[in-house]
């Protein structure tokens, strides 16, 4: 049975609170999260065309909305792209959509998936945990906001290494607690 939107949001919020913010994997996430400037949009799509249309609508909404109101959007995709390779292939369409709308340099999309796997890693490698979410997610970011946040952050180039070290040092018990969607 498909989870309800309420159940989906609960899982995503727990992941944000305990993993992304709790482990400080994204040092820029806590402020918009606490100030309720993150838009959560749960897609009901089950085709690429439908999801691309929703993605375009969400990016347009960000373009038309002040960052103080909506800083960023999490486009949550519970009904499709469950296979990581399908998800990864879909990202080519995402890049094309951004280019076609001349949003390069304005928006970027960060990617999260329950089976996320960085190139050159094995599925069980700890570093993949940094991008493993309860559902496939397209995180729509404003590049200007990201640049501004990075300006005031010491050594932003250390963030990926810090994240790998953080998740690599988790015990199995901690991993089960933080990533229950991976240990069903």
N, C-alpha and C positions, 0 to 999 in steps of 0.2 A: 504494500500500500504506500502510495506517495505521501510524504510528510506534508503537513499543512504549512502555509506561509509563516504562521506563528512559530512552528517547530523549526523551520529553516532559519528564520531570523534569530531564534534563540541559539542555535548551534553556531551561526556566524558571529554573533555578538560574544559568545563564550570564547571562540577562537581569537577574536580581536582582543578581548580583554585579557585573557590568560596567556596567549602565545605572542601575538604581534606586539601588544603593549606590555604585557606582563614580563616577557623575556627581553623587552626593548629591542626587538628585531627591526622595528622602524621607529627611530627616535622622533619622527615627525608626526606620528599617528595619534598620540595622546591628546594633543590640543584640539584638533577638529572633532575627535571622538567625544571628549568631555563637553565641548561646546555645541554638540549635536549639529555639526556642519557636514556630516557624512550622510549622503543619500543612499539608501538601500533599495535597490530595485530588483525584484524577483521576476525573472523572465518565465513566461509560460510557453515559450517557443519550443518547437521540436524540429524546425528546419533552419538551415543556414540563412536563407533569405529573410525569414522572420526575425532571427536574432540580429542580423545586420541592420535591419530596419529599426529595431529597438535600440541598438548601439548608436546608430545615427541620431535618433531622437534624444537619447541621454546626453550625447555630446553637444547637440544643439541646445538642450536645456542648460548645460553647464556654461556654454558660450553666452547665453542670454541672461544668466543669473549671476549676481554679485557673489564673489567668493566668501564674503561674510555670511551669506545665507547658505550656500552649498559650496563647500570647499572641494569636495571630491565625491565620486559615486562608486559604489560597489554594485556591479551588474552581476547578479547571482544566477547561475544557469543550472537548475536542478534536473531538467528534463532531457538534456542532450549533452553531447561532448563528454560522456563518461569515460570513454577511452582517451588516454592522454595523447596518443598520436593523432586522433581526430581533432582534439582540442588544439594541439600544436599546429596542425595543418590549417585550422580555422584562423589562426593568428595572421596568416598571409592575407586573408580577406580583411582583417582588422587594419593591418598596415595599409592596404589598398584604399579602404574607406577614409582613413585619416589623410592620405595623400590626395585622393579625389576631391575632398572637401577643403583642401589647403589648410589643414590643421596641424601640419608638421611644425614643430617649434611652439605650438600652443598647447596641445594635449599629447600625452603619452599613456600607454596602457601597461600596467604591471599585471603579471599573470600568476594565478594561483590555481591549484588543482589537487584533488585528493591523491593522485599518483604522480605528482610533479617529479620530473627527473631532468637535472641539468645534463647537458652534453658532456660526454666523457665520464659519467658516473654510472654506478650500478644502482638498480632500484632501491636496494637496502642501505645505500650510503646515507649517513646522518645529514649531510649538507642539504639533501633534498627536502628535509623537514622544514627548512626556512620558507618554502613556497607551497607547502601542503595545507590546503584548506578543506573544510568539510564538503564543499561543492566546487565545481568549476566556477571561477570568478574572474571577471575582467575589471580591474581597478582603474578607473578613469581619473587621471591626474592632470592638474593644471601645471604646465612646465614653469610658469612664472612663480607660482607658489613654492614649487619644489626648489627652484634656484634660490629664492629668498631664504628658505629654511636652511639650505646647505651653506649659504653665506655665513650664517651665524652658528654653524656647528663645527667644532674642532675636528679635523681629520676625517672628513666624510668618506674618504677612500678606504678607511679602515672598517666601515660598516659591514661589508660582506664577510670579511675575515672574522670580525667579532661575532657575527651571526653563526658562522660555521662552528666556531669554538663553543659558543653557547649551546647549540643543539647537540654537538658532539659530546658534551659533558653531561648531558641528561642521563639519568639512570633509566632502566626499563620501566620502573614504576612511574617515574615522572612522564615518560613518553606516553604511557597508557593513559595517565590522567589528563595530559594536555592535548592528546590527539586520539580521543576515543573513537573517532570515525575511521581510524587506521587499524584498530584492534578490536574488530567486531567479533 
